[in-house]
Amino acid sequence: MRRIEFKESPSGGEIQSKTTAARLEVKGEGEGGILHIKAYALAFGNIDSWGDIIMPGACDDFLAGPDADRMALCWQHDRATVIGKITAKGVDDYGMWIEADILPTTAGNDAAILLKNGAVK
């Protein structure tokens, strides 16, 4: 699902802004209540809430550097609410994808229930 919005650019003309529904796949449930997912952390060519456009190649240096291993799986971008561990990451034509395990913490269980039942996509 995509929604196209038009916003005024700083120069006075219109710019096109896309909001794209996240692509998320629940891969399966493992031992101990761990939920395996694959999702996109970002999409290329999308204008974000700050007005930035992330282009292909933007993640390459980050993914090759030491900070790539510091990525955390956070609930709703809240760095205070880590719900799991990112197990793999990469880039394709759509954007930067991750595979992750949602761990059976209180917040992780809440997120897993919402995802498995389609309440959050």
LUMBADREN-404602 format. One line per 2 residues: number of its first residue (from 1); their letters; for each residue x, y, z of N, C-alpha, C, O. Coordinates in pm, whole numbers, plus 50000, padded with zeros to 5 digits. Layout:
NUM> a> X Y Z X Y Z X Y Z X Y Z | ...
//
This chain:
1> mr> 50084 49884 50000 50000 50000 50000 50089 50123 50000 50182 50134 50080 | 50062 50215 49912 50137 50340 49908 50042 50457 49908 49935 50453 49847
3> ri> 50081 50560 49978 50003 50682 49980 50093 50791 49924 50206 50808 49970 | 50045 50864 49827 50123 50973 49769 50070 51105 49825 49950 51131 49820
5> ef> 50159 51185 49877 50122 51316 49929 50205 51419 49855 50314 51387 49807 | 50156 51539 49845 50233 51646 49785 50261 51751 49891 50170 51798 49960
7> ke> 50386 51787 49903 50428 51888 49999 50498 51999 49922 50551 51976 49814 | 50499 52117 49978 50567 52228 49914 50716 52219 49944 50756 52198 50058
9> sp> 50797 52233 49841 50941 52230 49860 50989 52366 49909 50916 52465 49898 | 51111 52374 49964 51163 52502 50011 51169 52607 49900 51162 52727 49928
11> sg> 51183 52565 49774 51191 52660 49663 51053 52704 49614 51042 52783 49521 | 50946 52652 49677 50812 52694 49641 50736 52598 49552 50614 52607 49543
13> ge> 50803 52505 49486 50735 52407 49402 50689 52289 49484 50718 52280 49603 | 50616 52199 49419 50570 52081 49492 50672 51968 49479 50733 51950 49373
15> iq> 50690 51893 49587 50770 51772 49582 50680 51655 49617 50583 51671 49692 | 50710 51540 49563 50628 51423 49587 50682 51347 49707 50802 51320 49714
17> sk> 50596 51313 49799 50634 51239 49919 50560 51107 49920 50438 51104 49905 | 50633 50999 49937 50572 50867 49941 50576 50813 50082 50677 50824 50151
19> tt> 50467 50755 50125 50465 50680 50250 50436 50537 50211 50332 50508 50152 | 50527 50447 50243 50514 50308 50201 50491 50221 50322 50563 50231 50421
21> aa> 50391 50135 50314 50369 50039 50422 50491 49950 50434 50547 49907 50334 | 50531 49922 50555 50649 49840 50579 50629 49701 50522 50519 49645 50526
23> rl> 50735 49646 50471 50735 49508 50426 50790 49425 50541 50906 49442 50581 | 50708 49337 50593 50749 49256 50706 50697 49115 50686 50582 49095 50645
25> ev> 50781 49019 50713 50744 48879 50701 50775 48810 50833 50888 48816 50881 | 50676 48744 50891 50700 48663 51009 50749 48529 50957 50674 48455 50894
27> kg> 50876 48498 50984 50940 48378 50931 50901 48252 51007 50896 48144 50949 | 50874 48264 51136 50837 48148 51214 50872 48167 51359 50938 48263 51398
29> eg> 50825 48074 51439 50849 48082 51582 50948 47974 51621 50935 47858 51582 | 51049 48014 51699 51151 47921 51742 51128 47877 51886 51024 47905 51946
31> eg> 51226 47807 51938 51218 47759 52075 51213 47876 52173 51272 47981 52148 | 51144 47858 52282 51140 47956 52388 51061 48082 52356 51080 48184 52421
33> gi> 50974 48076 52257 50892 48191 52224 50961 48298 52142 50913 48412 52137 | 51073 48265 52077 51143 48361 51993 51075 48365 51857 51055 48261 51794
35> lh> 51039 48485 51810 50974 48503 51680 51077 48555 51581 51141 48657 51605 | 51093 48484 51467 51188 48522 51363 51114 48606 51258 51009 48565 51209
37> ik> 51170 48724 51225 51108 48811 51125 51211 48855 51022 51332 48850 51046 | 51161 48899 50907 51241 48967 50806 51163 49093 50771 51043 49087 50745
39> ay> 51232 49208 50771 51165 49335 50746 51263 49433 50683 51384 49410 50682 | 51209 49540 50630 51293 49647 50577 51310 49756 50682 51212 49807 50737
41> al> 51436 49790 50710 51466 49897 50803 51448 50033 50736 51421 50133 50802 | 51464 50036 50604 51443 50159 50527 51419 50124 50382 51461 50019 50334
43> af> 51352 50214 50312 51325 50199 50170 51396 50309 50094 51396 50425 50138 | 51456 50276 49982 51525 50375 49900 51422 50461 49825 51316 50413 49786
45> gn> 51456 50588 49806 51374 50678 49728 51255 50736 49802 51179 50814 49745 | 51236 50699 49927 51124 50747 50006 51163 50877 50076 51274 50888 50130
47> id> 51075 50975 50076 51099 51097 50151 51052 51072 50294 50935 51044 50318 | 51146 51081 50389 51110 51051 50527 51049 51172 50597 51030 51277 50536
49> sw> 51018 51156 50724 50951 51262 50800 51038 51386 50817 50987 51493 50852 | 51167 51375 50795 51258 51489 50804 51280 51555 50668 51351 51656 50658
51> gd> 51219 51497 50562 51236 51552 50427 51358 51498 50356 51393 51546 50248 | 51424 51398 50413 51541 51337 50351 51499 51225 50257 51398 51158 50280
53> ii> 51577 51205 50154 51555 51093 50062 51677 51002 50073 51790 51045 50050 | 51654 50876 50107 51762 50780 50118 51778 50711 49983 51685 50648 49933
55> mp> 51896 50724 49925 51923 50671 49793 52004 50541 49802 52070 50517 49903 | 51997 50456 49698 52080 50336 49696 52227 50372 49719 52277 50471 49666
57> ga> 52295 50292 49798 52435 50316 49831 52453 50390 49962 52564 50394 50016 | 52345 50448 50015 52354 50527 50137 52395 50443 50258 52453 50496 50352
59> cd> 52367 50315 50257 52395 50228 50372 52527 50152 50360 52571 50088 50457 | 52589 50158 50246 52704 50072 50220 52818 50091 50320 52869 49993 50374
61> df> 52859 50215 50345 52968 50239 50440 52930 50196 50581 53011 50137 50652 | 52806 50225 50620 52759 50185 50753 52763 50034 50769 52814 49983 50869
63> la> 52709 49961 50671 52703 49815 50682 52842 49752 50681 52861 49644 50738 | 52939 49817 50618 53075 49765 50614 53156 49805 50737 53265 49751 50758
65> gp> 53106 49898 50817 53180 49949 50931 53147 49879 51061 53059 49794 51067 | 53220 49916 51166 53203 49851 51297 53069 49883 51364 53024 49805 51448
67> da> 53006 49994 51331 52880 50030 51396 52762 49944 51351 52658 49943 51417 | 52776 49873 51241 52666 49789 51191 52627 49682 51293 52510 49644 51299
69> dr> 52721 49635 51371 52691 49532 51470 52624 49589 51595 52583 49514 51683 | 52614 49721 51604 52552 49784 51720 52403 49811 51698 52336 49861 51789
71> ma> 52349 49777 51581 52207 49800 51555 52123 49716 51651 52153 49599 51676 | 52019 49776 51704 51927 49706 51794 51788 49702 51731 51751 49792 51655
73> lc> 51713 49599 51761 51575 49590 51716 51489 49658 51821 51468 49604 51930 | 51440 49777 51789 51365 49859 51884 51218 49865 51843 51186 49865 51724
75> wq> 51131 49870 51941 50988 49880 51916 50952 50023 51880 50977 50115 51958 | 50894 50043 51764 50846 50173 51718 50955 50281 51725 50926 50396 51761
77> hd> 51078 50245 51692 51192 50337 51689 51231 50390 51827 51307 50487 51836 | 51182 50330 51932 51213 50375 52068 51336 50300 52117 51328 50182 52150
79> ra> 51449 50368 52122 51575 50303 52161 51574 50255 52305 51661 50177 52344 | 51478 50299 52384 51466 50252 52522 51388 50121 52530 51383 50058 52636
81> tv> 51328 50079 52418 51249 49956 52417 51306 49859 52313 51253 49846 52203 | 51413 49792 52350 51473 49691 52263 51391 49563 52277 51370 49514 52388
83> ig> 51346 49509 52163 51261 49389 52167 51329 49267 52109 51272 49157 52113 | 51450 49283 52055 51513 49166 51998 51652 49193 51946 51714 49296 51973
85> ki> 51700 49095 51870 51837 49095 51820 51834 49081 51668 51766 48994 51614 | 51908 49167 51600 51921 49158 51455 52024 49051 51424 52137 49057 51473
87> ta> 51984 48953 51343 52071 48839 51315 52137 48847 51178 52240 48782 51156 | 52081 48925 51087 52138 48942 50953 52087 49074 50897 51980 49121 50935
89> kg> 52163 49132 50806 52121 49256 50742 52189 49268 50607 52295 49210 50583 | 52127 49344 50519 52182 49363 50386 52100 49463 50307 52009 49527 50359
91> vd> 52135 49475 50182 52070 49572 50094 52028 49501 49966 52100 49416 49914 | 51910 49537 49915 51867 49493 49784 51812 49614 49709 51832 49727 49753
93> dy> 51743 49592 49598 51693 49704 49518 51589 49788 49591 51573 49906 49560 | 51517 49731 49687 51412 49802 49758 51467 49889 49871 51423 50002 49891
95> gm> 51565 49835 49945 51619 49908 50059 51708 49821 50145 51761 49720 50099 | 51725 49861 50271 51804 49782 50365 51711 49691 50444 51617 49737 50509
97> wi> 51739 49561 50438 51656 49462 50507 51731 49410 50630 51853 49417 50639 | 51652 49358 50721 51708 49291 50838 51634 49161 50861 51517 49147 50824
99> ea> 51700 49066 50922 51636 48950 50981 51664 48962 51129 51773 49001 51170 | 51564 48928 51210 51579 48949 51353 51499 48847 51432 51406 48784 51381
101> di> 51539 48832 51555 51466 48750 51652 51401 48844 51752 51469 48922 51819 | 51269 48837 51763 51199 48910 51869 51203 48820 51991 51152 48708 51989
103> lp> 51264 48870 52097 51289 48789 52216 51171 48793 52312 51095 48890 52313 | 51154 48689 52393 51037 48679 52481 51046 48762 52609 51023 48712 52719
105> tt> 51080 48889 52593 51072 48983 52705 50927 49031 52711 50846 48994 52626 | 50894 49112 52808 50757 49164 52815 50724 49244 52689 50620 49221 52628
107> ag> 50811 49337 52651 50787 49419 52531 50794 49332 52405 50715 49352 52312 | 50887 49237 52402 50899 49148 52286 50776 49061 52268 50727 49044 52156
109> nd> 50724 49007 52378 50601 48926 52369 50485 49010 52320 50407 48963 52237 | 50471 49134 52370 50364 49221 52324 50377 49247 52174 50278 49238 52100
111> aa> 50498 49279 52128 50520 49304 51986 50490 49179 51903 50426 49189 51798 | 50536 49063 51948 50513 48939 51874 50364 48908 51861 50318 48868 51754
113> il> 50289 48927 51967 50144 48902 51963 50079 48996 51861 49997 48952 51781 | 50116 49123 51864 50058 49220 51770 50095 49185 51625 50010 49193 51536
115> lk> 50219 49147 51601 50263 49113 51466 50195 48984 51415 50145 48981 51303 | 50194 48881 51498 50135 48752 51456 49986 48764 51425 49933 48690 51342
117> ng> 49919 48857 51491 49776 48872 51471 49738 48984 51375 49620 49017 51360 | 49838 49042 51309 49812 49142 51208 49770 49278 51259 49728 49363 51181
119> av> 49781 49302 51390 49744 49432 51444 49847 49539 51409 49814 49657 51402 | 49971 49497 51388 50080 49586 51347 50143 49525 51223 50172 49406 51218
121> k> 50164 49609 51124 50224 49559 51000 50348 49637 50967 50413 49610 50866
//
